[in-house]
Amino acid sequence: MLLNKKLLGIVVLCLLWCSVGFAGPTTVEAAKDYFFKNKKSLDPIEGIWYDAESSVTMRQTSAIYKVGEGLYSRWIIENSVSRLSGTHDGPSSGSIRVSASDKIFQVKSTWIKDRNDSSKDYISHGNIIMTGINMFEETHQSNKQIFIRMWGDHLVKKTEPTKPENEFTPSSGTAFFITQKGHLITNFHVIDGCKDKSKITYQGKDIKTKVLAKDKYLDLALLKSDVENKHFIKISNKLPKKLEKIIVAGYPLGKSLSNDLKFTSGIISSLKGYEDDSTRIQIDAAINPGNSGGPIVNEKTGELVAVAVSGLDKEITESINFGIKAGSVKNFLDSNQINLDLNVKKFSSVDIDLASILENATVYTYCK
């Protein structure tokens, strides 16, 4: 599928921090057409915003738009405050990601160029707190600003009513055994909201699991089921390498597509994730909703290379997907003082039946 040139420009801006050669829109009307054309709904933070505490002549106006799951970018249309104060010149871009909750965001902004040093861009970090559907508070270094939505409130997705504490949010994804004693790894976001009611489907039976450990930042969770499984996936002791051939196993779209385990193949494209995240790798193998928490293994050895976690929005990019490095999985287990004796079983690189290993060690996990 060919990418629209405008959308490709957005991806380059967000992922590569290209601060030269990108001529973004300079009016609100142009920004609406450039970033939101044909969009029928927006996430709560998306839209056109302006600094409520500044006068019209000192206004900062921004467009915030989604580029992936929990990932957003920002284009400052007007930045008269900075120009008049003499801090920096030129257009401004920003990168935003969901933080501790869906109302708190971490933001990084880049201006072109810093007047105090023309050899580099001016970069600052801060936080955005959504105080309402039409207002947010932004803190950058020692500065705080209140922003009001100028456009987009009519397209914002309606949030679900708050559920009682004893209720949970239905969820599904993929998990895989890492020991012969029923221990499984999956993503935190797969079990988050399940209120410890997660189950797995193993050998045709639905089995309850217990959450032993979780890490929201890494997006990992360790589950325990009362089964003694014969097959599990060994965590690799080797560092991942670019062009390393990998296989992804999982249940994309859950069981609505079919209850059969699916495989995709590809290579490791990069040893870093979005925004230079060193806990992630980038792969070109397909990952879709439902693959979350599934194993990414070396094609020859069957050892775990990473855990499938996310991908960028398929509407504006393709073959840019991410996995949590096996080394981060080890750190996660060590930090929770969990000794699983991961080297109990070793696979020979000769004549392994990878399909059989993955079929028996990878399971569908859900709560509903």
PADREN-10709 format. One line per field, with one value per residue (C-alpha): x, y, z; chain. Coordinates in steps of 0.25 Angstrom, whole numbers, plus 5000, padded with zeros to 4 digits. Example, Ala and Ser with C-alpha at 12.3 -4.5 7.8 and 13.67 -1.06 7.14 Angstrom:
# PADREN-10709
c1: 5049/5055
c2: 4982/4996
c3: 5031/5029
chain: A/A
//
This chain:
# PADREN-10709
c1: 5000/5006/5006/5001/5013/5006/5005/5019/5024/5016/5023/5037/5034/5030/5040/5052/5052/5055/5056/5059/5052/5038/5029/5017/5004/5004/4989/4978/4970/4982/4986/4971/4973/4987/4986/4971/4966/4955/4956/4943/4947/4959/4965/4963/4976/4975/4971/4975/4978/4982/4989/4977/4986/4993/4987/4984/4997/5005/4997/5003/4994/4997/4991/4992/4990/4991/5003/5002/4996/4998/5007/5004/5011/5010/5012/5012/5005/5007/5018/5019/5022/5036/5039/5035/5044/5055/5057/5057/5052/5045/5034/5032/5030/5027/5026/5015/5013/5003/5009/5003/4989/4981/4980/4995/5005/5020/5024/5037/5037/5048/5049/5057/5067/5072/5077/5087/5094/5091/5097/5086/5071/5065/5059/5050/5043/5030/5016/5002/4990/4977/4967/4955/4951/4953/4965/4979/4990/5004/5017/5030/5042/5038/5027/5012/5002/4987/4982/4967/4962/4960/4955/4952/4943/4931/4940/4946/4943/4933/4939/4932/4925/4934/4932/4931/4944/4939/4937/4947/4950/4949/4962/4970/4983/4995/5003/5014/5020/5035/5036/5030/5022/5011/5019/5015/5019/5010/5008/5003/4993/4987/4984/4982/4967/4965/4965/4973/4962/4971/4970/4977/4972/4981/4979/4964/4962/4960/4969/4970/4983/4989/4997/5011/5018/5015/5022/5014/5026/5032/5018/5021/5013/5017/5005/5004/4995/4992/4997/5010/5013/5024/5027/5032/5041/5055/5059/5071/5085/5089/5088/5078/5084/5080/5075/5073/5062/5050/5036/5024/5013/5000/4985/4983/4969/4967/4958/4949/4958/4960/4965/4977/4991/4996/5011/5017/5032/5042/5055/5060/5060/5065/5071/5063/5048/5041/5048/5061/5055/5066/5057/5050/5054/5047/5043/5036/5028/5013/5007/4992/4983/4983/4997/5001/5009/5013/5027/5036/5047/5059/5056/5067/5068/5054/5059/5052/5057/5046/5031/5021/5016/5011/5012/5010/4997/4994/4987/5000/5011/5014/5024/5028/5025/5032/5036/5041/5055/5058/5068/5057/5049/5061/5062/5047/5048/5061/5055/5043/5053/5047/5057/5051/5063/5061/5072/5066/5063/5072/5068/5078/5079/5078/5065/5056/5041/5039/5024/5022/5029/5021/5008/5010/5016/5007/4993/4981/4979/4967/4957/4942
c2: 5000/5013/5024/5038/5048/5057/5045/5041/5055/5053/5040/5045/5057/5048/5037/5043/5057/5063/5078/5083/5082/5080/5092/5089/5097/5111/5114/5107/5104/5098/5089/5084/5079/5075/5066/5063/5062/5051/5047/5043/5043/5048/5043/5053/5060/5062/5075/5089/5096/5110/5116/5122/5131/5139/5150/5149/5155/5146/5133/5119/5110/5095/5083/5070/5057/5042/5034/5021/5014/5023/5032/5046/5057/5072/5083/5098/5106/5119/5122/5137/5136/5130/5139/5152/5148/5144/5130/5123/5124/5115/5105/5095/5080/5071/5057/5052/5039/5034/5033/5028/5029/5033/5047/5049/5051/5053/5063/5067/5079/5084/5098/5102/5108/5112/5126/5125/5114/5113/5099/5092/5091/5096/5084/5084/5073/5074/5068/5070/5068/5067/5075/5073/5069/5084/5088/5083/5088/5088/5089/5091/5093/5104/5109/5105/5108/5105/5101/5101/5093/5102/5091/5076/5075/5070/5059/5054/5040/5039/5032/5021/5023/5020/5005/5001/4996/4981/4981/4979/4983/4971/4969/4958/4956/4946/4939/4929/4919/4921/4910/4896/4900/4909/4922/4931/4945/4955/4970/4978/4985/4972/4968/4983/4984/4969/4970/4957/4950/4947/4933/4925/4915/4903/4889/4893/4897/4911/4912/4923/4930/4939/4951/4949/4962/4974/4986/4997/5004/4992/4987/4973/4963/4950/4940/4927/4916/4902/4894/4886/4889/4881/4892/4906/4917/4919/4933/4936/4940/4946/4961/4963/4967/4975/4966/4955/4946/4945/4938/4945/4936/4940/4942/4955/4960/4949/4938/4946/4942/4928/4920/4915/4921/4930/4932/4944/4945/4956/4962/4972/4985/4993/4991/5003/5006/5019/5031/5023/5014/5004/4994/4991/4986/4989/4978/4978/4965/4968/4971/4974/4975/4962/4959/4967/4959/4948/4943/4948/4937/4934/4926/4916/4914/4916/4925/4937/4950/4960/4961/4967/4980/4990/4996/5009/5013/5005/5016/5025/5014/5000/4989/4998/4989/4987/4977/4977/4972/4958/4965/4974/4962/4956/4969/4969/4956/4959/4972/4964/4954/4943/4931/4923/4915/4919/4910/4897/4893/4896/4895/4890/4899/4886/4881/4888/4887/4902/4901/4890/4898/4911/4903/4897/4908/4920/4922/4931/4940/4948/4953/4955
c3: 5000/4996/5007/5004/5003/5014/5024/5021/5025/5038/5041/5038/5047/5059/5058/5053/5059/5046/5049/5035/5022/5028/5025/5033/5033/5038/5040/5048/5035/5028/5040/5041/5027/5028/5041/5042/5028/5027/5042/5048/5062/5071/5084/5096/5094/5079/5072/5071/5084/5088/5101/5109/5117/5105/5097/5083/5079/5088/5085/5084/5076/5074/5066/5074/5066/5068/5061/5068/5081/5092/5083/5078/5071/5072/5062/5068/5057/5064/5074/5075/5090/5087/5075/5083/5095/5086/5091/5078/5064/5054/5055/5067/5067/5079/5083/5093/5099/5110/5124/5137/5132/5120/5125/5128/5116/5115/5104/5098/5089/5079/5073/5061/5065/5078/5077/5088/5080/5065/5064/5071/5073/5086/5093/5106/5113/5121/5125/5120/5130/5124/5133/5124/5110/5106/5114/5118/5127/5122/5130/5123/5131/5141/5132/5133/5122/5121/5108/5102/5091/5079/5069/5070/5082/5073/5068/5082/5085/5096/5109/5116/5129/5141/5145/5160/5166/5166/5151/5141/5126/5116/5110/5101/5096/5095/5106/5106/5116/5121/5131/5132/5144/5138/5138/5127/5121/5115/5114/5125/5117/5113/5128/5133/5137/5138/5154/5155/5147/5135/5128/5118/5108/5109/5102/5100/5114/5121/5132/5143/5145/5156/5154/5161/5156/5147/5141/5135/5129/5122/5119/5125/5134/5140/5141/5148/5145/5151/5140/5138/5123/5116/5106/5109/5102/5107/5108/5100/5106/5093/5089/5078/5064/5052/5041/5051/5045/5055/5056/5063/5069/5074/5073/5065/5066/5077/5074/5065/5053/5058/5070/5062/5066/5055/5051/5044/5040/5038/5043/5054/5047/5059/5072/5078/5079/5078/5083/5085/5095/5098/5104/5091/5077/5064/5054/5041/5044/5045/5059/5061/5072/5079/5077/5089/5099/5089/5087/5077/5075/5067/5054/5056/5071/5076/5087/5092/5085/5090/5094/5084/5090/5079/5065/5059/5053/5041/5034/5033/5033/5031/5036/5048/5060/5074/5083/5098/5098/5105/5113/5119/5122/5130/5137/5140/5146/5154/5160/5165/5171/5163/5160/5150/5146/5132/5126/5130/5116/5104/5089/5079/5067/5058/5054/5064/5061/5064/5060/5070/5081/5079/5077/5091/5098/5093/5098/5097/5109/5113/5123/5120
chain: A/A/A/A/A/A/A/A/A/A/A/A/A/A/A/A/A/A/A/A/A/A/A/A/A/A/A/A/A/A/A/A/A/A/A/A/A/A/A/A/A/A/A/A/A/A/A/A/A/A/A/A/A/A/A/A/A/A/A/A/A/A/A/A/A/A/A/A/A/A/A/A/A/A/A/A/A/A/A/A/A/A/A/A/A/A/A/A/A/A/A/A/A/A/A/A/A/A/A/A/A/A/A/A/A/A/A/A/A/A/A/A/A/A/A/A/A/A/A/A/A/A/A/A/A/A/A/A/A/A/A/A/A/A/A/A/A/A/A/A/A/A/A/A/A/A/A/A/A/A/A/A/A/A/A/A/A/A/A/A/A/A/A/A/A/A/A/A/A/A/A/A/A/A/A/A/A/A/A/A/A/A/A/A/A/A/A/A/A/A/A/A/A/A/A/A/A/A/A/A/A/A/A/A/A/A/A/A/A/A/A/A/A/A/A/A/A/A/A/A/A/A/A/A/A/A/A/A/A/A/A/A/A/A/A/A/A/A/A/A/A/A/A/A/A/A/A/A/A/A/A/A/A/A/A/A/A/A/A/A/A/A/A/A/A/A/A/A/A/A/A/A/A/A/A/A/A/A/A/A/A/A/A/A/A/A/A/A/A/A/A/A/A/A/A/A/A/A/A/A/A/A/A/A/A/A/A/A/A/A/A/A/A/A/A/A/A/A/A/A/A/A/A/A/A/A/A/A/A/A/A/A/A/A/A/A/A/A/A/A/A/A/A/A/A/A/A/A/A/A/A/A/A/A/A/A/A/A/A/A/A/A/A/A/A/A/A/A
//
